[in-house]
């Protein structure tokens, strides 16, 4: 019995007894992947990765980040 095709797009390597041509869904997923790869080669991609890592780090430590920020603001205001 053939397994029904899932609604979500995925890359398959089995034809399940059907034709071995690439489906439109698989081509769409491949096209999306290739466009993501092309965007990854952009000059600011590395900066974006660092910023995402910093936001993730800060978000997981909200209280500590706020305390350090408050200390920095206090220290800078006393120097001026």
Number of C-alpha atoms within 10 A of each C-alpha: 5 8 6 7 8 7 7 7 14 14 12 10 8 9 11 12 8 8 9 10 7 12 11 10 14 14 14 13 15 15 12 12 12 12 11 11 11 10 12 14 10 9 9 10 12 12 10 12 12 11 12 12 12 12 12 11 12 14 12 11 11 11 11 12 14 12 11 12 12 12 12 12 11 11 11 10 9 8 6 5
